[in-house]
Amino acid sequence: MAEDYSNYPFFKWVPKPIGIIFMIVLFVPMISMSGVYSANSGEMIGGLGIQSEYIVFAGFCTSIGMAAFSPFFYQLVCIRREKMMLLMGFAILFVLSNICAQTDSLFVLGLCSLLMGFVRQTLMMAHLFVFIRYAFGIEATKNITPGNEPTTDEGWDAMDAEKTVSQPVIYCFFMIIGQLSTWLTAWLAYAYEWQYVYYFMMAFMLAGIIIVFFTMPYHPYAMPKFPITFSKLANVMVFSTMMCSFAYVMVFGNTLDWFDNESIRISAIVCGVFTLLFIYLEMSRKSPYFIMEVFRLRVINFGILLFLLLMITNSSAMFVNVFTGLGMKIDNWQNATLGNWVMVGYFTGVIFAVIAAKKKIHLKWMYALGFLFIGAYALFMFFEVQTDGMYERMKWPVMIRSIGMMLLYSLISTMANQRMPYRMLSTWVCIMLTVRMVIGPCIGSALYTKVLQQRQQTYITRLAQDYDRTNIEVANTFDQTVRGMQYQGKTETEAQNMAAMSVKGKIQVQATIVSLKEMAAWTLYLCIACAILVVILPWRKRNLKYLTRDYFLKNVDTSKLGLK
């Protein structure tokens, strides 16, 4: 029997180097698939006649689906039915992608995005553990199985040191593939119609299905009890409704004037009611979907705080997009090409993290360095944002910010699960994805968008006072524009209206530039404050008393974990 699994998950005739390439290729649709793609958002908005907030909301729905998967993390990665899971998962994603390409309904788009997030996260995690086993001969599931925790300080320290190196490398791998996918989808949307992005992904999944079907045999691994029961499915629905309502409020709040709009008020009430319902269900059930006890861990609360600060400050990435779109009029394809420089930043961040781990530098100094890199990005934008900015220079802030993001993105997770009981890992993954991909970005984007809008209005009012005919230079420019329009065959009224619009456009551009510079300065101050905060916070490791195998066997009901 052992011989049958010697080349798992492939047939014995598949050479291992080819098998590794196949498995890496299969990661691409898992990481790339989504209900919407930021790279083709402009074309999709124009083609469907929808608001940009629709795209943003659907994107958050994908992230919510990924987070909703997480409490099943351990049980699902232990289901060693690679062929079955890949074939079923790719088939589901194929159908959902086709629906997204055809629909113009926000509800359908959001629902499909939610389901796609759940399916792709399931496939990605299960595939990752199989890949580690196949490529490196490491049974990684042993390191997440409850009851297998180290029993000594030395054992935990060794594991934490390993995570400090391995997690940045894994994060870098996934994020680079994600960026390449963004660039590819941007090119498809630029060269063809926005629907072709979905069709290309569907073709990619068909290729994946063919690879899986012909290279992987059916392996009759003893399958544990399927973790998704009807009761836990209800918890998933409650969690998803709660988070989708929250995302709707944060995404559409600024556009719909917040609580002056009925749909925002209803969504806020739904979010509050389902939050209370979720807490009640988790506290009252013998086999909870979400382990509420995890919030007693100090490192978890630190991790939540740091992820919130990271994603709020990282929302300043909008500076580059706003500036290049307003001042340089570049399209999504050029923006995605510019975004490729983040890969250099990610790789550099990994090098920093690995060197720090080898030299045993305390994580708090790396966190401080990460926030300072984001602050340096804001400082660069403060001086670079001007009417004659250069597209080529925008690669530097993109790289600088991505270095800081990689350091914080990967190492916060390392800190947050230090000496964490393995039974809580799935819940921590859910918290991490929820805070990092939903709550933090929602709050950050809503905050930055609202502040930008308010500062724009303030500066438009101030600058408009200088644009009247009492100013000789303004009057001459206005008259020249009127005469130019008249030379082109416009009537005097039309020419004056067009000249007025030209003046208004100049005022809006100047107001936006000044607002961006002001917000960049505030972001710099916030990043410096965050760097100081992480340095002065006390960092204490957990007591091993509650992490021993004996404590686990005496105090934890293993039946709740789906273990045999």
C-alpha positions as CSV (number, residue, x, y, z in Angstrom):
1,M,0.0,0.0,0.0
2,A,2.8,2.4,0.8
3,E,4.1,2.1,-2.8
4,D,0.7,3.4,-4.1
5,Y,1.3,6.7,-2.3
6,S,5.0,7.1,-3.0
7,N,4.3,9.8,-5.6
8,Y,1.1,11.2,-4.1
9,P,-0.9,13.0,-5.5
10,F,0.3,12.0,-9.0
11,F,0.7,8.8,-10.9
12,K,4.1,7.1,-10.5
13,W,4.9,7.9,-14.1
14,V,4.9,11.7,-13.4
15,P,8.4,12.9,-12.8
16,K,8.7,14.9,-9.6
17,P,10.1,18.1,-11.2
18,I,7.1,18.0,-13.6
19,G,4.7,17.3,-10.8
20,I,6.1,20.3,-8.8
21,I,5.6,22.5,-11.9
22,F,2.0,21.2,-12.3
23,M,1.2,22.0,-8.6
24,I,2.6,25.5,-8.9
25,V,0.5,26.1,-12.1
26,L,-2.6,24.9,-10.2
27,F,-2.0,27.6,-7.6
28,V,-2.6,30.3,-10.2
29,P,-6.4,30.0,-10.6
30,M,-6.7,29.4,-6.9
31,I,-5.0,32.7,-6.0
32,S,-6.4,34.7,-9.0
33,M,-10.0,33.7,-9.2
34,S,-12.5,36.3,-8.0
35,G,-15.9,37.6,-8.6
36,V,-14.4,40.9,-9.8
37,Y,-11.0,42.1,-10.8
38,S,-9.6,45.5,-9.9
39,A,-7.6,45.6,-13.2
40,N,-10.8,45.6,-15.4
41,S,-13.0,47.6,-13.0
42,G,-13.0,50.7,-15.2
43,E,-14.1,48.7,-18.2
44,M,-16.6,46.8,-16.2
45,I,-18.1,49.9,-14.7
46,G,-18.5,51.5,-18.2
47,G,-19.8,48.3,-19.7
48,L,-22.5,47.6,-17.1
49,G,-23.2,51.2,-16.1
50,I,-22.6,50.5,-12.4
51,Q,-20.9,52.4,-9.6
52,S,-17.3,51.7,-8.7
53,E,-18.5,50.8,-5.2
54,Y,-20.1,47.7,-6.7
55,I,-16.7,46.4,-7.7
56,V,-15.2,47.2,-4.3
57,F,-18.1,45.6,-2.4
58,A,-17.9,42.4,-4.5
59,G,-14.1,42.3,-3.9
60,F,-14.8,42.4,-0.1
61,C,-17.4,39.6,-0.5
62,T,-14.6,37.4,-1.9
63,S,-12.5,38.1,1.1
64,I,-15.4,37.4,3.4
65,G,-15.8,34.0,1.8
66,M,-12.2,33.3,2.3
67,A,-12.5,34.2,6.0
68,A,-15.7,32.1,6.4
69,F,-13.7,29.0,5.3
70,S,-11.1,29.4,7.9
71,P,-12.7,27.7,11.0
72,F,-12.8,24.5,8.9
73,F,-9.1,25.0,8.1
74,Y,-7.7,22.0,10.0
75,Q,-10.4,19.5,9.1
76,L,-10.4,20.4,5.4
77,V,-6.7,20.2,4.9
78,C,-6.7,16.8,6.4
79,I,-9.0,15.5,3.7
80,R,-6.5,13.9,1.4
81,R,-8.7,13.7,-1.7
82,E,-6.6,16.0,-3.9
83,K,-8.1,14.9,-7.2
84,M,-11.7,15.0,-6.0
85,M,-11.3,18.4,-4.3
86,L,-9.6,20.0,-7.3
87,L,-12.0,18.7,-9.9
88,M,-15.1,19.8,-7.8
89,G,-13.5,23.1,-6.8
90,F,-12.5,24.1,-10.3
91,A,-15.9,23.1,-11.7
92,I,-17.7,25.2,-9.2
93,L,-15.3,28.2,-9.9
94,F,-15.9,27.7,-13.6
95,V,-19.6,28.0,-13.3
96,L,-19.5,31.0,-10.9
97,S,-17.0,32.8,-13.1
98,N,-19.3,32.4,-16.1
99,I,-22.2,33.8,-14.0
100,C,-20.1,36.8,-13.0
101,A,-19.2,37.5,-16.6
102,Q,-22.9,37.7,-17.5
103,T,-24.7,39.4,-14.6
104,D,-25.3,43.0,-13.9
105,S,-26.9,42.4,-10.5
106,L,-25.0,43.5,-7.3
107,F,-26.6,40.7,-5.3
108,V,-25.7,38.0,-7.7
109,L,-22.2,39.4,-8.2
110,G,-21.7,39.6,-4.4
111,L,-23.1,36.1,-3.8
112,C,-20.9,34.6,-6.4
113,S,-17.9,36.4,-5.1
114,L,-18.6,35.1,-1.6
115,L,-18.9,31.5,-2.8
116,M,-15.8,31.8,-4.9
117,G,-13.8,33.1,-1.9
118,F,-14.9,30.1,0.2
119,V,-14.0,27.6,-2.6
120,R,-10.7,29.1,-3.6
121,Q,-9.5,29.4,0.0
122,T,-10.4,25.7,0.6
123,L,-8.5,24.6,-2.5
124,M,-5.5,26.9,-1.8
125,M,-5.0,25.6,1.8
126,A,-5.6,21.9,1.0
127,H,-3.3,22.2,-2.1
128,L,-0.6,24.0,-0.1
129,F,-0.3,21.2,2.5
130,V,-0.2,18.6,-0.3
131,F,2.4,20.6,-2.2
132,I,4.6,20.9,1.0
133,R,4.4,17.1,1.4
134,Y,5.1,16.4,-2.2
135,A,7.9,18.9,-2.9
136,F,9.7,18.8,0.4
137,G,8.6,15.6,2.1
138,I,7.2,17.4,5.1
139,E,3.9,16.4,6.7
140,A,2.9,19.9,7.7
141,T,-0.4,18.8,9.1
142,K,1.4,17.4,12.1
143,N,2.4,21.0,13.0
144,I,-1.3,22.0,13.3
145,T,-2.8,18.9,14.9
146,P,-4.2,19.7,18.4
147,G,-2.2,17.9,21.0
148,N,1.0,17.9,19.1
149,E,2.3,21.2,20.5
150,P,5.9,21.5,21.8
151,T,6.2,20.9,25.5
152,T,9.3,23.1,26.2
153,D,10.3,26.7,25.8
154,E,13.1,25.5,23.5
155,G,10.6,23.7,21.3
156,W,8.3,26.6,21.0
157,D,11.2,29.0,20.3
158,A,12.5,26.8,17.6
159,M,9.0,26.6,16.0
160,D,8.6,30.4,16.2
161,A,12.0,30.9,14.7
162,E,11.0,28.6,11.8
163,K,7.8,30.6,11.3
164,T,9.7,33.8,11.1
165,V,11.4,32.5,8.0
166,S,8.8,30.3,6.4
167,Q,5.8,32.6,6.7
168,P,7.4,35.6,4.8
169,V,8.5,33.2,2.1
170,I,5.0,31.7,1.7
171,Y,3.3,35.1,1.8
172,C,5.8,36.4,-0.8
173,F,5.0,33.5,-3.1
174,F,1.3,34.0,-2.9
175,M,1.5,37.8,-3.3
176,I,3.8,37.7,-6.3
177,I,1.4,35.2,-8.1
178,G,-1.5,37.5,-7.1
179,Q,0.3,40.6,-8.6
180,L,1.2,38.7,-11.8
181,S,-2.5,37.7,-12.1
182,T,-3.5,41.4,-11.6
183,W,-1.2,42.4,-14.4
184,L,-2.4,39.7,-16.7
185,T,-6.1,40.6,-16.1
186,A,-5.3,44.2,-16.7
187,W,-3.7,43.4,-20.1
188,L,-6.7,41.2,-21.1
189,A,-9.1,44.0,-20.2
190,Y,-7.0,46.5,-22.1
191,A,-6.5,44.4,-25.2
192,Y,-10.0,42.8,-25.3
193,E,-13.3,43.2,-23.6
194,W,-13.6,43.0,-19.8
195,Q,-15.5,39.7,-20.1
196,Y,-12.4,38.1,-21.5
197,V,-10.8,38.2,-18.1
198,Y,-13.4,35.8,-16.9
199,Y,-13.2,33.7,-20.0
200,F,-9.4,33.4,-19.7
201,M,-9.8,32.3,-16.1
202,M,-12.4,29.7,-17.2
203,A,-9.9,28.4,-19.8
204,F,-7.2,28.3,-17.1
205,M,-9.5,26.2,-14.9
206,L,-10.3,23.9,-17.8
207,A,-6.6,23.4,-18.3
208,G,-6.2,22.7,-14.6
209,I,-9.1,20.1,-14.7
210,I,-7.3,18.4,-17.6
211,I,-4.0,18.3,-15.8
212,V,-5.6,16.9,-12.6
213,F,-7.8,14.3,-14.5
214,F,-4.9,12.8,-16.4
215,T,-2.0,13.0,-13.9
216,M,-3.7,12.3,-10.6
217,P,-5.2,8.9,-9.6
218,Y,-7.9,8.4,-7.1
219,H,-6.4,7.8,-3.7
220,P,-8.7,6.1,-1.2
221,Y,-7.4,7.8,1.9
222,A,-9.5,7.2,5.0
223,M,-11.6,10.3,5.0
224,P,-12.4,12.0,8.4
225,K,-15.9,13.1,9.2
226,F,-16.9,16.0,6.9
227,P,-16.6,19.2,9.0
228,I,-19.3,21.3,7.4
229,T,-22.5,20.2,9.3
230,F,-25.8,22.0,8.8
231,S,-25.4,23.7,12.2
232,K,-22.0,25.1,11.3
233,L,-23.3,26.0,7.9
234,A,-25.8,28.2,9.7
235,N,-22.9,29.9,11.5
236,V,-21.2,30.5,8.2
237,M,-24.3,32.2,6.8
238,V,-24.7,34.3,10.0
239,F,-21.0,35.3,9.8
240,S,-21.2,36.1,6.1
241,T,-24.3,38.2,6.5
242,M,-22.7,40.1,9.4
243,M,-19.5,40.9,7.5
244,C,-21.3,41.7,4.2
245,S,-23.6,44.2,5.9
246,F,-20.6,45.8,7.6
247,A,-18.7,46.0,4.2
248,Y,-21.8,47.5,2.5
249,V,-22.0,50.3,5.1
250,M,-18.3,51.1,4.8
251,V,-18.2,50.9,1.0
252,F,-21.4,52.7,0.2
253,G,-21.5,55.0,3.2
254,N,-19.6,57.9,1.7
255,T,-21.5,57.7,-1.6
256,L,-25.0,57.4,0.0
257,D,-24.3,60.0,2.7
258,W,-24.0,57.5,5.5
259,F,-27.0,57.2,7.9
260,D,-29.1,59.6,6.0
261,N,-29.7,56.8,3.5
262,E,-32.2,54.1,4.4
263,S,-30.2,51.2,2.9
264,I,-27.2,52.2,5.1
265,R,-29.4,52.3,8.2
266,I,-30.9,48.9,7.4
267,S,-27.5,47.4,6.7
268,A,-26.1,48.7,10.0
269,I,-29.1,47.2,11.9
270,V,-28.6,43.9,10.2
271,C,-24.9,43.9,11.0
272,G,-25.6,44.6,14.7
273,V,-28.4,42.0,15.0
274,F,-26.3,39.3,13.2
275,T,-23.3,40.1,15.3
276,L,-25.3,39.5,18.5
277,L,-26.8,36.3,16.9
278,F,-23.3,35.1,15.9
279,I,-22.0,35.6,19.5
280,Y,-25.0,33.8,20.9
281,L,-24.6,30.8,18.6
282,E,-20.9,30.4,19.3
283,M,-21.3,30.7,23.1
284,S,-24.3,28.3,23.3
285,R,-23.2,25.4,21.1
286,K,-21.2,22.4,22.2
287,S,-19.3,22.3,18.9
288,P,-18.7,26.0,18.0
289,Y,-17.7,27.1,14.5
290,F,-15.6,29.9,16.1
291,I,-13.7,29.5,19.4
292,M,-14.5,32.7,21.3
293,E,-11.8,31.8,23.9
294,V,-9.2,32.9,21.4
295,F,-9.8,36.5,22.5
296,R,-8.3,35.7,25.9
297,L,-4.9,35.4,24.2
298,R,-2.9,38.6,24.5
299,V,-1.0,38.0,21.3
300,I,-4.2,37.7,19.4
301,N,-5.4,41.1,20.6
302,F,-2.0,42.5,19.7
303,G,-2.2,40.9,16.3
304,I,-5.7,42.4,15.7
305,L,-4.4,45.9,16.7
306,L,-1.4,45.7,14.4
307,F,-3.3,44.4,11.5
308,L,-5.8,47.2,11.9
309,L,-3.0,49.8,12.0
310,L,-1.3,48.2,9.0
311,M,-4.4,48.0,6.8
312,I,-5.5,51.6,7.7
313,T,-2.0,53.0,6.9
314,N,-1.7,50.8,3.9
315,S,-4.9,52.3,2.5
316,S,-2.6,55.3,1.7
317,A,-1.8,53.2,-1.5
318,M,-4.6,55.2,-3.0
319,F,-2.3,58.2,-3.2
320,V,-0.5,56.7,-6.2
321,N,-3.7,55.7,-8.0
322,V,-5.4,59.0,-7.4
323,F,-2.3,61.0,-8.4
324,T,-1.5,59.0,-11.6
325,G,-5.1,58.9,-12.6
326,L,-5.7,62.6,-12.1
327,G,-2.3,64.1,-13.0
328,M,-1.1,61.7,-15.6
329,K,-4.4,60.2,-17.0
330,I,-3.0,56.7,-17.1
331,D,-5.3,53.7,-17.7
332,N,-5.7,50.4,-15.6
333,W,-3.1,48.6,-17.8
334,Q,-0.4,51.2,-17.0
335,N,-1.4,51.2,-13.4
336,A,-1.1,47.5,-13.2
337,T,2.3,47.6,-14.9
338,L,3.4,50.2,-12.3
339,G,2.0,47.9,-9.6
340,N,4.5,45.2,-10.7
341,W,7.2,47.0,-8.8
342,V,5.5,45.8,-5.6
343,M,7.2,42.4,-6.4
344,V,10.6,44.0,-5.9
345,G,9.4,45.4,-2.6
346,Y,7.9,42.0,-1.5
347,F,11.2,40.2,-2.3
348,T,13.2,42.9,-0.5
349,G,10.9,42.6,2.6
350,V,11.4,38.9,2.7
351,I,15.2,39.4,2.7
352,F,14.8,41.8,5.6
353,A,12.7,39.3,7.5
354,V,15.0,36.3,6.9
355,I,18.1,38.3,7.9
356,A,16.3,39.5,11.1
357,A,15.3,35.9,11.9
358,K,18.9,34.7,11.4
359,K,20.3,37.5,13.7
360,K,17.4,36.9,16.2
361,I,16.3,40.5,16.1
362,H,13.1,41.1,18.1
363,L,10.0,41.2,16.0
364,K,9.0,44.6,17.5
365,W,11.9,46.3,15.7
366,M,10.8,44.7,12.4
367,Y,7.3,46.0,13.0
368,A,8.6,49.5,13.7
369,L,10.7,49.2,10.5
370,G,7.7,48.2,8.5
371,F,5.6,51.2,9.7
372,L,8.6,53.5,9.0
373,F,8.8,52.2,5.4
374,I,5.1,53.0,4.9
375,G,5.9,56.4,6.5
376,A,8.8,56.9,4.1
377,Y,6.4,56.2,1.2
378,A,4.0,58.9,2.5
379,L,7.0,61.3,2.8
380,F,8.0,60.6,-0.8
381,M,4.5,61.2,-2.0
382,F,4.4,64.5,0.0
383,F,7.2,65.9,-2.1
384,E,6.4,64.1,-5.3
385,V,2.7,65.0,-5.7
386,Q,2.8,68.0,-8.0
387,T,1.3,69.1,-11.3
388,D,4.4,68.1,-13.2
389,G,4.9,64.7,-11.6
390,M,6.7,61.9,-13.6
391,Y,5.2,58.4,-14.2
392,E,8.7,56.8,-14.0
393,R,9.3,58.1,-10.5
394,M,6.1,56.4,-9.1
395,K,7.9,53.1,-9.0
396,W,9.9,54.2,-5.9
397,P,6.9,54.9,-3.6
398,V,5.3,51.6,-4.8
399,M,8.5,49.6,-3.9
400,I,9.0,51.4,-0.5
401,R,5.4,50.8,0.6
402,S,5.5,47.2,-0.4
403,I,8.6,46.5,1.7
404,G,6.9,47.8,4.8
405,M,3.7,46.0,3.9
406,M,5.5,42.6,3.5
407,L,7.4,43.0,6.8
408,L,4.2,43.7,8.7
409,Y,1.9,41.5,6.7
410,S,3.9,38.3,7.2
411,L,5.5,38.9,10.6
412,I,2.4,40.0,12.5
413,S,1.0,36.5,11.9
414,T,4.2,35.1,13.3
415,M,3.8,37.0,16.5
416,A,0.1,36.5,16.8
417,N,0.3,32.7,16.8
418,Q,3.3,32.4,19.1
419,R,2.7,29.5,21.5
420,M,-0.9,29.3,20.4
421,P,-2.7,26.1,21.1
422,Y,-3.2,24.3,17.8
423,R,-6.9,23.9,18.4
424,M,-7.2,27.8,18.1
425,L,-5.2,28.1,14.8
426,S,-8.3,27.8,12.6
427,T,-10.1,30.5,14.5
428,W,-7.0,32.7,14.4
429,V,-6.9,32.3,10.6
430,C,-10.5,33.5,10.4
431,I,-9.7,36.5,12.6
432,M,-6.6,37.3,10.6
433,L,-8.3,37.2,7.2
434,T,-11.3,39.1,8.5
435,V,-9.3,41.9,10.0
436,R,-6.6,42.0,7.4
437,M,-8.8,41.7,4.3
438,V,-12.2,43.1,5.3
439,I,-12.4,45.2,8.5
440,G,-9.1,47.0,8.2
441,P,-9.3,47.8,4.5
442,C,-13.0,48.8,4.8
443,I,-12.2,51.2,7.6
444,G,-9.0,52.5,5.9
445,S,-10.6,53.0,2.5
446,A,-13.7,54.7,4.0
447,L,-11.6,56.9,6.2
448,Y,-9.2,58.0,3.5
449,T,-12.0,58.5,0.9
450,K,-14.0,60.6,3.3
451,V,-11.1,62.8,4.4
452,L,-9.9,63.2,0.8
453,Q,-13.4,64.3,-0.2
454,Q,-13.7,66.8,2.6
455,R,-10.3,68.3,2.1
456,Q,-11.0,68.6,-1.6
457,Q,-14.1,70.6,-0.9
458,T,-12.3,72.8,1.5
459,Y,-9.5,73.6,-0.9
460,I,-11.8,74.1,-3.9
461,T,-13.6,76.8,-1.9
462,R,-10.3,78.5,-1.0
463,L,-8.8,78.2,-4.5
464,A,-12.0,79.4,-6.2
465,Q,-11.7,82.7,-4.5
466,D,-8.5,83.4,-6.4
467,Y,-10.2,82.5,-9.8
468,D,-12.2,85.6,-10.7
469,R,-12.0,88.2,-13.3
470,T,-10.4,90.7,-10.9
471,N,-7.3,88.6,-11.3
472,I,-5.6,89.8,-14.5
473,E,-3.9,86.5,-15.2
474,V,-7.0,84.5,-14.7
475,A,-9.0,86.9,-16.8
476,N,-6.5,86.7,-19.7
477,T,-6.4,82.9,-19.5
478,F,-10.2,82.8,-19.5
479,D,-10.5,85.1,-22.5
480,Q,-7.9,83.2,-24.4
481,T,-9.8,79.9,-23.9
482,V,-13.1,81.6,-25.0
483,R,-11.5,82.9,-28.2
484,G,-9.9,79.5,-28.9
485,M,-13.3,77.8,-28.6
486,Q,-14.9,80.4,-30.8
487,Y,-12.2,79.8,-33.5
488,Q,-13.3,76.1,-33.4
489,G,-16.8,77.1,-34.3
490,K,-18.4,77.3,-30.9
491,T,-20.9,80.0,-30.0
492,E,-20.0,82.7,-27.4
493,T,-22.2,81.0,-24.8
494,E,-20.7,77.6,-25.5
495,A,-17.2,79.0,-25.5
496,Q,-17.7,80.7,-22.1
497,N,-19.2,77.5,-20.6
498,M,-16.3,75.5,-21.8
499,A,-13.8,78.0,-20.5
500,A,-15.6,77.9,-17.1
501,M,-15.3,74.1,-17.1
502,S,-11.6,74.4,-17.9
503,V,-11.1,76.7,-14.9
504,K,-13.2,74.4,-12.7
505,G,-11.0,71.4,-13.8
506,K,-7.8,73.2,-12.9
507,I,-9.2,74.1,-9.5
508,Q,-10.2,70.5,-8.8
509,V,-6.8,69.2,-9.8
510,Q,-5.0,71.7,-7.6
511,A,-7.4,71.0,-4.7
512,T,-6.8,67.3,-5.1
513,I,-3.0,67.7,-5.2
514,V,-3.0,69.8,-2.0
515,S,-5.3,67.4,-0.3
516,L,-3.1,64.4,-1.1
517,K,0.0,66.2,0.2
518,E,-1.8,67.0,3.4
519,M,-3.0,63.5,3.8
520,A,0.5,62.1,3.1
521,A,1.8,64.2,6.0
522,W,-0.9,62.9,8.3
523,T,-0.1,59.3,7.2
524,L,3.6,59.9,8.0
525,Y,2.7,61.1,11.5
526,L,0.5,58.1,12.0
527,C,3.2,55.7,10.9
528,I,5.7,57.3,13.2
529,A,3.2,57.0,16.1
530,C,2.6,53.3,15.2
531,A,6.4,52.6,15.1
532,I,6.8,54.2,18.6
533,L,3.8,52.2,19.9
534,V,5.1,48.8,18.8
535,V,8.5,49.5,20.4
536,I,7.1,50.6,23.8
537,L,4.5,47.8,24.0
538,P,5.5,45.0,26.4
539,W,6.0,41.7,24.5
540,R,5.7,38.7,26.7
541,K,5.5,35.1,25.7
542,R,2.7,32.9,26.9
543,N,2.9,30.6,29.9
544,L,3.5,27.0,28.8
545,K,1.2,25.8,31.6
546,Y,-1.8,25.9,29.3
547,L,0.0,24.5,26.3
548,T,1.0,21.1,27.5
549,R,-0.5,17.9,26.0
550,D,-1.8,16.9,29.4
551,Y,-3.7,20.1,29.7
552,F,-5.1,19.6,26.3
553,L,-6.3,16.1,27.0
554,K,-7.8,17.0,30.3
555,N,-9.6,20.3,29.4
556,V,-10.5,20.0,25.7
557,D,-13.2,17.9,24.2
558,T,-11.6,16.5,21.1
559,S,-14.9,15.5,19.6
560,K,-15.5,19.2,19.0
561,L,-12.5,19.3,16.8
562,G,-13.5,16.6,14.4
563,L,-10.6,14.4,15.5
564,K,-10.7,10.6,15.8
